[in-house]
């Protein structure tokens, strides 16, 4: 399966949420660490008339580790110059460093598909934030194995596809999903989609998948987690957003958050507070991914 860091950039389709301004481009790069990497990148950008406005870097080990870099820079006439700049960077910098990289306009929005089952809180929060310009995505499709959220999604003007799933029909359902999304999306978001995606789906979809779930795992897996958490008297509840991989709920973690609770809280209150955290954690994870803030070092997600 292709790693998250190797995914292609989204095609531009309007100004992104949180965009730092016009003529701003973003470079992310990863390679074996060695002296002179930042100097090589900065020198290249200087030669081409660019001004660095933000830079973050991380080395897993200064002697033989992996180096990760995220840079935003201003370049007059950037949109027209970006293809030639990308080719030149590959030859003049990346090849000599043995580096992989992405270079794109910060105004590029990622095309997203959102998968959902019955719970609406994460889905509607994403659509609402997108409409307000708070998320750098364009939701091109909602896919659900239930019909109950169709009217809500229609109010946002987003296509809704009902694809029922059962153990017997799962392979055919996933083929329909793949055919529906092929070539249309840069990202899939599982906004409480209560189905396990097969290894074949993960291999064939060709784009990163971000999942959200409560942070009790591996405790209280399966049905009624908040009821069982209440019985055990948990003192913290939270949510985890991570990339989906063939290892169920064990992909690289992008973001987590938690809130302290009490024995006085009812199951309904625990569930409500958990849903609040799921919404904010998922929206942050999607934003950071689309802003190229997340790079992978094995199973570890580096978030700039």
C-alpha positions as MATLAB code, in Angstrom:
seq = 'XXXXXXXXXXXXXXXXXXXXXXXXXXXXXXXXXXXXXXXXXXXXXXXXXXXXXXXXXXXXXXXXXXXXXXXXXXXXXXXXXXXXXXXXXXXXXXXXXXXXXXXXXXXXXXXXXXXXXXXXXXXXXXXXXXXXXXXXXXXXXXXXXXXXXXXXXXXXXXXXXXXXXXXXXXXXXXXXXXXXXXXXXXXXXXXXXXXXXXXXXXXXXXXXXXXXXXXXXXXXXXXXXXXXXXXXXXXXXXXXXXXXXXXXXXXXXXXXXXXXXXXXXXXXXXXXXXXXXXXXXXXXXXXXXXXXXXXXXXXXXXXX';
ca = [
       0.000    0.000    0.000;
       1.304    3.461   -0.882;
       2.382    5.438    2.155;
       0.599    8.655    3.027;
       3.683   10.744    2.314;
       3.815    9.423   -1.249;
       0.316   10.488   -2.236;
      -0.025   13.029   -5.068;
      -1.144   16.546   -4.314;
      -4.755   17.583   -4.766;
      -5.777   19.469   -7.870;
      -6.411   23.198   -7.283;
     -10.068   24.182   -7.039;
     -10.302   27.503   -5.229;
      -8.858   29.189   -2.163;
      -8.138   26.900    0.760;
      -9.201   27.517    4.325;
      -6.407   29.124    6.249;
      -4.462   29.924    3.073;
      -1.633   32.335    3.932;
      -2.214   34.468    0.823;
      -1.650   34.673   -2.911;
       1.527   33.448   -4.625;
       2.319   31.133   -1.713;
       3.561   27.612   -2.428;
       4.296   24.702   -0.118;
       7.187   22.253   -0.315;
       7.352   19.062    1.745;
      10.345   16.761    1.483;
      11.703   13.641    3.184;
      15.034   11.821    2.880;
      17.943   10.370    4.868;
      19.381   13.010    7.171;
      22.741   14.555    6.312;
      24.421   17.960    6.672;
      23.443   20.710    4.238;
      19.828   19.763    3.412;
      18.280   23.024    4.564;
      21.076   25.013    2.919;
      20.417   23.242   -0.407;
      16.691   23.921   -0.264;
      17.053   27.534    0.843;
      19.696   28.220   -1.800;
      17.489   26.791   -4.542;
      14.511   28.901   -3.480;
      16.690   32.010   -3.243;
      18.078   31.460   -6.748;
      14.539   31.279   -8.073;
      13.368   34.466   -6.388;
      11.352   32.854   -3.581;
      11.060   34.174   -0.040;
      10.554   31.576    2.736;
       7.701   32.589    5.039;
       7.457   29.445    7.183;
       9.734   26.464    7.780;
       9.525   23.346    9.959;
      11.918   20.411   10.031;
      12.502   17.252   12.042;
      15.206   14.603   12.157;
      14.492   11.189   13.680;
      18.250   10.884   14.376;
      20.984   13.332   13.290;
      23.291   10.387   12.562;
      21.583    8.175   10.016;
      17.980    9.108   10.726;
      15.202   10.364    8.478;
      14.798   14.070    7.756;
      11.439   15.768    7.164;
      10.888   19.317    5.926;
       7.852   21.536    5.344;
       8.398   24.996    3.841;
       6.004   27.675    2.650;
       7.372   30.401    0.411;
       6.230   33.434   -1.541;
       7.030   33.550   -5.250;
       5.612   36.239   -7.566;
       3.661   34.646  -10.403;
       3.892   31.348   -8.552;
       0.963   29.545  -10.206;
       2.438   29.853  -13.699;
       5.982   29.077  -12.540;
       5.218   26.068  -10.333;
       5.533   23.269  -12.962;
       8.979   24.467  -14.098;
      10.045   25.001  -10.484;
       9.042   21.447   -9.623;
      11.099   20.005  -12.478;
      14.118   22.105  -11.544;
      13.901   21.149   -7.867;
      13.854   17.460   -8.777;
      17.050   17.780  -10.807;
      18.971   20.340   -8.744;
      18.077   19.268   -5.192;
      15.978   16.130   -4.742;
      18.036   13.820   -6.952;
      21.299   14.652   -5.213;
      19.736   14.109   -1.777;
      17.814   10.983   -2.699;
      14.706   12.832   -1.510;
      11.009   12.484   -2.175;
       8.997   15.695   -2.271;
       5.713   17.435   -3.066;
       5.366   21.008   -4.277;
       2.021   22.723   -4.637;
      -0.010   25.896   -4.442;
      -1.355   26.490   -0.917;
      -4.690   27.439   -2.505;
      -5.144   23.862   -3.747;
      -8.122   22.152   -2.125;
      -8.264   18.394   -1.641;
     -11.214   16.595   -3.178;
     -12.754   14.458   -0.438;
     -15.292   11.670   -0.151;
     -16.917   11.164    3.238;
     -18.141    7.722    4.303;
     -20.782    7.600    7.041;
     -23.308    5.223    8.596;
     -26.051    6.389   10.989;
     -24.218    8.883   13.216;
     -24.321   12.369   11.724;
     -22.174   14.499   14.051;
     -18.805   14.170   12.292;
     -20.233   14.307    8.774;
     -22.333   17.412    9.323;
     -19.520   19.145   11.193;
     -17.166   18.608    8.235;
     -19.736   19.890    5.741;
     -20.507   22.900    7.931;
     -16.830   23.800    8.372;
     -16.247   23.407    4.651;
     -19.156   25.729    3.850;
     -17.761   28.308    6.267;
     -14.354   28.121    4.585;
     -12.712   26.522    7.623;
     -11.593   23.307    5.877;
      -9.299   23.143    2.813;
     -11.434   20.477    1.130;
     -14.138   20.130   -1.472;
     -16.494   17.282   -0.588;
     -17.402   15.714   -3.912;
     -19.279   12.686   -2.570;
     -20.902   11.268    0.551;
     -21.224    7.482    0.662;
     -23.410    5.715    3.216;
     -24.702    2.257    3.952;
     -27.911    3.873    5.267;
     -30.420    6.297    3.763;
     -31.197    8.345    6.855;
     -28.772   11.245    6.226;
     -29.658   11.929    2.581;
     -31.807   15.014    3.261;
     -29.194   16.549    5.577;
     -26.444   16.117    2.980;
     -28.679   17.438    0.187;
     -28.975   20.740    2.067;
     -25.225   21.215    1.498;
     -25.519   20.443   -2.224;
     -23.298   17.349   -1.995;
     -24.084   14.100   -3.890;
     -25.214   11.231   -1.655;
     -24.795    7.598   -2.681;
     -26.548    4.845   -0.765;
     -24.600    1.569   -0.970;
     -25.943   -1.049    1.444;
     -23.422   -3.469    2.927;
     -23.905   -6.938    4.355;
     -21.409   -9.766    4.829;
     -22.687  -11.370    1.626;
     -22.668   -8.170   -0.454;
     -19.517   -6.516    0.935;
     -17.226   -7.331   -2.048;
     -19.773   -5.982   -4.533;
     -20.456   -2.916   -2.362;
     -16.753   -2.077   -2.256;
     -16.486   -2.490   -6.034;
     -19.333    0.014   -6.410;
     -17.593    2.427   -4.038;
     -14.300    2.171   -5.901;
     -15.987    2.706   -9.258;
     -17.893    5.712   -7.909;
     -14.777    7.433   -6.569;
     -12.104    6.423   -9.076;
     -10.199    9.491  -10.275;
     -12.464   11.895   -8.373;
     -10.927   12.137   -4.906;
      -7.642   12.828   -3.139;
      -8.827   11.754    0.309;
     -11.447    9.530    1.946;
     -12.741   10.446    5.408;
     -14.488    7.828    7.531;
     -16.859    9.990    9.579;
     -18.164    7.174   11.808;
     -18.513    4.675    8.973;
     -19.325    1.524   10.900;
     -17.848   -0.896    8.382;
     -14.385   -2.454    8.194;
     -12.778   -1.748    4.837;
     -11.167   -4.769    3.258;
      -7.448   -4.982    2.424;
      -8.449   -5.051   -1.270;
     -10.311   -1.751   -0.910;
      -7.385   -0.143    0.912;
      -5.006   -1.323   -1.804;
      -7.135   -0.238   -4.742;
      -8.508    3.123   -3.573;
      -5.124    4.780   -4.121;
      -5.693    7.697   -1.716;
      -5.182    8.226    2.024;
      -8.069    7.328    4.337;
      -8.584    9.101    7.669;
     -10.668    7.378   10.356;
     -12.101    8.636   13.649;
     -13.029    6.599   16.701;
     -13.298    6.885   20.460;
     -10.034    6.547   22.369;
     -11.085    3.681   24.612;
      -9.497    1.214   22.199;
      -8.282   -1.456   22.721;
     -10.618   -1.384   25.742;
     -14.367   -1.434   25.075;
     -14.035   -2.437   21.417;
     -17.238   -3.248   19.585;
     -20.771   -2.335   20.599;
     -21.921    0.030   23.392;
     -18.492    1.414   24.366;
     -19.887    4.277   26.442;
     -22.183    1.989   28.404;
     -19.230   -0.242   29.280;
     -17.033    2.785   30.021;
     -19.690    4.032   32.444;
     -19.773    0.629   34.157;
     -15.992    0.718   34.612;
     -16.044    4.289   35.909;
     -13.615    5.744   33.383;
     -12.217    9.164   34.218;
     -11.133   10.232   30.715;
     -12.885    9.968   27.370;
     -11.450   11.029   24.053;
     -11.099   10.485   20.332;
      -8.365    9.402   17.929;
      -7.981   10.279   14.248;
      -5.617    8.053   12.309;
      -4.841    6.771    8.836;
      -6.630    3.557    7.943;
      -4.371    0.616    7.179;
      -4.788   -3.138    6.870;
      -4.159   -3.351   10.638;
      -7.555   -2.392   12.039;
      -7.465    0.840   14.087;
      -3.666    0.709   14.287;
      -2.684    3.163   11.544;
      -0.475    6.213   12.200;
      -2.153    8.586   14.646;
      -2.687   12.137   13.406;
      -4.496   13.718   16.359;
      -6.012   12.845   19.731;
      -7.804   14.711   22.480;
      -9.444   13.872   25.797;
     -11.683   15.364   28.469;
     -12.050   14.446   32.139;
     -15.397   12.975   33.184;
     -17.026   11.959   36.446;
     -18.966    9.082   37.954;
     -21.864   11.546   38.029;
     -22.006   11.716   34.208;
     -24.720    9.635   32.584;
     -24.122    7.444   29.542;
     -25.911   10.085   27.457;
     -23.574   12.806   28.749;
     -20.487   10.676   28.125;
     -21.706    9.988   24.593;
     -22.401   13.690   23.951;
     -18.997   14.767   25.191;
     -17.340   12.007   23.191;
     -19.110   13.174   20.029;
     -17.881   16.734   20.617;
     -14.289   15.531   20.820;
     -14.682   13.331   17.739;
     -15.843   16.334   15.705;
     -12.933   18.572   16.644;
     -10.271   15.869   16.421;
     -11.440   14.766   12.966;
     -11.623   18.302   11.596;
      -8.096   19.038   12.835;
      -6.754   15.819   11.320;
      -8.354   16.534    7.938;
      -7.086   20.119    7.960;
      -3.525   19.138    8.868;
      -3.451   16.407    6.240;
      -4.673   18.756    3.509;
      -2.171   21.413    4.562;
       0.677   18.890    4.155;
       1.449   19.019    7.862;
       1.506   15.224    8.225;
       4.421   13.069    7.053;
       5.103    9.465    7.983;
       8.162    7.929    9.542;
       7.158    4.279    9.528;
       4.127    3.981   11.779;
       4.710    7.398   13.340;
       2.872   10.444   12.010;
       5.006   13.580   12.170;
       2.679   16.595   12.433;
       4.189   20.030   11.799;
];
